[in-house]
Amino acid sequence: MAGSPTGAGTTTPGPRADHEIPAYLERLGLPGLADIHVHFLPPRMLEKVWEYFDDAEARYGWPWPIEYRLGEEERLRLARSFGLAAIPALSYPHKPGMAEWLNDWSADLARRVPDVVHCATMYPEPDAGDYVGRALAGGARLFKVHLQVGRFAADDPLLEPGWALLEDAGVPVVVHAGSKPLAGEHTGPEGIRRLLTAHPDLTLVIAHLGMPEYWEFAELAGRFPRVHLDTTMVGTDFTERFAPLPDGFPARLAELSDRVVLGSDFPNIPYPYAHQIEALARLGLGDGWMRQVLWENGARLLGLGR
């Protein structure tokens, strides 16, 4: 990883263990964390996701042990203990007919658990615009789209009605579009560039900073003022092995300080949650940058404090 830019100011070392997170946030004067990339799924679906990662060595070439393979209540308790002021419940379909079912499940979870963010998703199918409209009318305030898992293009014509509604509503959409840890037919920046050309006011959050196409997705964030980048898995010891941040890129992250948002992928990560915060602090971009990334930018997108 490249060295950090000069003039960043003091950077408080990040927490090395989960129990150190509250004291670290207190030192930075933050009321909590605004993590925009957290997954909660129907139990059987989550088990299948974990089974997929159990076979990671064959799929990716390296093991991916799930750090937080726990029941729903324990995962909620842990998220709160880390300091999450609101808990996203991102989900994503891999075939037609799943998205609306997932949206219904997510809406019910948000009703049952007050600090869970009401999330939704979509898939290219004829009724996508209809159920996106229903989800928005029902209070959904964060969406997830996964191009590699879903194997579809961001600008698939069947998604057009949904994108139009999301652009008008200003609701943020976390989009997995980068080509790591696995490339797909529709990953990479080109599809997102076409989508933003058609819908320049979309509030997109590019997951994983768009790894490994870091520079290309940062260029889109610089060009389109509502495009953000989330930090999910970036800079961690795990990710630096296969998608290291390129030389000079931390300086670009400093320039985009109002558009970089904390993301974690909790609970499906192969290391403690604290390590994501520690990895960001290691960039040496200053406590002011950390405050923006850990709280201010995500709180703005999630409407915390309104």
Beta strands, then each sheet from edge to edge (+ up, - down):
strand 1: 119-121
strand 2: 142-146
strand 3: 173-176
strand 4: 204-206
strand 5: 227-230
strand 6: 260-261
sheet 1: 1+ 2+ 3+ 4+ 5+ 6+
end
